[in-house]
Amino acid sequence: MLVRIVKLSFRESEIPLFLANFEQVKDSIRAFPGCQFLELYRDQNDTSIFFTYSYWDTAEALEDYRHSELFKGVWATTKPLFSDKPEAWSVDKLASLK
């Protein structure tokens, strides 16, 4: 399993548009083949910074998503809203405690 963490920084005025778009596409992203989990977080100290956190079956499943029409649409809407370049990490989960 691959865990994908993406940091997204937005202009304050664009946050409502980002959140509305995320609300519209989140179920489609989660239902994409190979996606097992999806969450959205907001920084407590800088509320213009968000993180997506998702689990993917494989790196190939994530790449399939990143080359899909769904991702292209999400990216076309989201990219113009950024105040800074997004950052992304693909990591392996080593431990999980509940």
C-alpha positions in Angstrom: 0.0 0.0 0.0 1.1 3.5 -0.8 0.2 6.5 1.2 0.0 9.8 -0.6 0.2 13.1 1.3 -0.2 16.4 -0.6 0.2 19.9 0.8 -1.9 22.5 -0.9 -1.6 26.3 -0.2 -4.4 28.5 -1.3 -5.1 32.2 -1.6 -7.6 33.0 1.2 -10.2 34.3 -1.3 -10.1 30.9 -3.2 -10.7 28.6 -0.3 -14.5 28.5 -0.7 -14.1 27.5 -4.3 -11.6 24.8 -3.4 -13.8 23.4 -0.7 -16.9 23.4 -2.9 -15.0 21.6 -5.7 -13.5 19.0 -3.2 -17.1 18.3 -2.0 -18.1 17.6 -5.6 -15.2 15.3 -6.5 -14.3 13.5 -3.2 -16.6 10.6 -3.7 -15.3 10.1 -7.3 -11.7 10.2 -6.2 -12.4 7.7 -3.4 -14.2 5.4 -5.8 -11.3 5.5 -8.3 -9.9 2.0 -8.8 -7.1 1.4 -6.3 -8.0 4.2 -3.9 -8.7 2.8 -0.5 -9.0 5.9 1.7 -9.2 9.7 1.3 -9.2 12.5 3.8 -8.8 16.3 3.7 -7.1 18.2 6.6 -6.7 21.9 7.3 -3.7 23.4 9.2 -4.7 24.8 12.6 -2.2 27.6 12.5 -2.4 28.6 8.8 -6.0 28.0 7.6 -4.9 28.6 4.0 -3.0 25.3 4.0 -4.7 22.0 3.4 -3.4 18.4 3.1 -4.9 15.4 1.3 -4.1 12.0 2.6 -5.0 9.0 0.6 -4.2 5.2 0.5 -3.5 3.5 -2.9 -3.2 -0.2 -3.6 -0.1 0.4 -5.7 2.0 3.2 -7.2 0.5 2.2 -10.5 -3.0 2.8 -9.2 -2.0 6.3 -8.1 -0.4 6.9 -11.5 -3.5 5.7 -13.3 -5.5 8.3 -11.3 -2.9 11.0 -12.0 -3.3 10.4 -15.8 -7.1 10.1 -15.6 -9.8 12.5 -16.9 -11.0 12.8 -13.3 -7.6 14.1 -12.1 -7.2 16.4 -15.1 -10.5 18.0 -14.3 -9.7 18.3 -10.6 -6.3 19.7 -11.3 -7.6 22.2 -13.9 -10.0 23.6 -11.3 -7.6 23.5 -8.3 -4.3 24.7 -9.8 -5.3 28.3 -10.5 -6.3 28.7 -6.8 -2.8 28.0 -5.3 -0.8 30.6 -3.5 2.3 28.4 -3.5 3.5 25.3 -5.3 1.9 22.1 -4.0 4.1 19.5 -2.4 3.6 15.8 -2.5 5.0 12.7 -0.8 4.5 9.0 -1.5 5.3 7.0 1.6 5.0 3.5 2.9 3.0 2.9 6.1 5.3 1.2 8.7 2.9 1.2 11.7 -0.7 2.0 12.4 -2.2 2.0 16.0 -5.8 2.4 16.8 
